[in-house]
Amino acid sequence: MNFSVLIAKTYDDPTQSISWLVPKIGELIYGGIASLLVFFMLFKFGWPAAKKALETRTATIQKELDDSAAARRDAENDAANIRKALSNIDSDRAKMLAEADANVASMLSEGRTRIAAEVAELEARALAEIAASRARVGDELRAEIARYAAIATADAVRASLDNQTQQELVDSFIAKVGASR
């Protein structure tokens, strides 16, 4: 088809356009003005709202980044404090062990001194008991020896003395005892 025929057909029917791609001139003008009005309204009211939304989103994201950086710093500080406390725990443990060793040494020294004093006291008491026992046993032994000696002497005298000599000894003893009174 010919272009002039197409244009003639279009003008014959007002509901038809020149082409399927190009609208009528009036529609093009009204559509252009409406589009410009919509774009202007979007630019005037929509752009600030969109810009504000994007800025708010950027600020929110930046705040979250800052918060996460602060949380990381806090975590690193906490980790450093924990490491420091751990080293303090090691030094405190070493200090406590040293104090415990000193206390143990002191207790051992005091215990040894106390035990040595008790042993010396027990030895002195034992030596005193031994001396007392020795004296007592010596006295008992002397008494027993004296008793056996008296019995033996009496038996020996009886065996060696006859009746007449015995009578003379008894009489002389009685005379001595009587004279001494």
Secondary structure by P-SEA (a helix, b strand, c coil): ccaaaaaaaaaaccccccccccccaaaaaaaaaaaaaaaaaaaacaaaaaaaaaaaaaaaaaaaaaaaaaaaaaaaaaaaaaaaaaaaaaaaaaaaaaaaaaaaaaaaaaaaaaaaaaaaaaaaaaaaaaaaaaaaaaaaaaaaaaaaaaaaaaaaaaaaccaaaaaaaaaaaaaaaaaac
